Amino acid sequence: FLLEAGADKNAKDKNGKTALDVAKGEDVKKLLTEAAAPADKAAADKAAAARAAAVKAAAERAASDKAPAKRAAPAEAPTAQPTPGSSNGKKRRKESFFPEHWSAEAEGGSASALSLVHVTDQGVLAVLGACLEGTDIGWKGRNQLPQKCYDGPYDNLVLKEAFRVENRGLWQSYQAKQTRVMAVEPWVKESFMDEKIRPELYRSSEKLPGKLGQSCNEVRLLHGTQPKVVLSILTNGMNDRFAGSSAGARFGNGVYFGDNSGKMDQYCDIDKEYSKGNLLHQMIYPEDGNCRHPGDVFYALVCRVTLGCSRVYKGSGDFHPSARHTNELCDVPGVEPPLPHHSLIARKATTNVKDPFDEYIIFHSDLTYPEYLVAYQRR
């Protein structure tokens, strides 16, 4: 082989032997003989099997070295279109763009596919129930009016059912926008966490599956809504152009959130009973499923929200001078090229409004993702 490759046939090793001398040695001849002509077919088969086993073992070791650690998913029963209530035991791929705790159906569907996964894991339900704990629930505002009280005054919100929202298209849009927020200058990021949300909600929601992105000031906030628009939000996402359709838009056309269930509850209307022709009911309360309409429930969303660089409401100068309908915030000082603030925080102490709650307003809805739909009752 060396001679055919053009090696010098007269070259010698440290022992003074040429390549030809080495090739004539007994050990080399024996090795070549056994490799070229095994003693019998059984020996040949055994050698081939040994080589195949070695190759397989090496491949498995390489795969295990590259594969990320996989967390255990909570025990939840998926409810997905077009067969609500169906369950699937397929294993998820080890690497995925989507959250690890999502069901297998989320990976295989189209970008517009929506799955609502009925939450049955008691740990997750306990956390979501804690998110509904707040202060000034049923406060002296609109919820104490006769048309909003329904069965009289109340001061507690009780979780009845919960559903995880798996929407591939919305998640991809949210992640893309979040990546742009994280690309801002490092010194701007230092101000991201200067403004905190209500500690009780932060500590509770942080226990939900899926870590929050601290580098983009990602938090979980609450959004109250009406039964007639729930499915539209879960399918198409929040729409800041519809701001004020339910309770006004005090701080401009944006998506409004609260860190207190007492604030969230102000925007909710009752869903009294199951209706067979209601598409939302068909998805979350399927007739062939285990989840039944609890009766007299209200719906709210536990959302992921990327606050980024927030602007605290001051009453003047909050919005961009070129914005026509107060839907773009003023620029972050000292940043070139200009960068508008990502969110507006209206503290109860600075708004001169008789309402004991803080509000968080996002003017670009792709900075929000509706993560959980919760159905609750007032008590």
Disulfide bonds with the S-S distance in Angstrom:
none
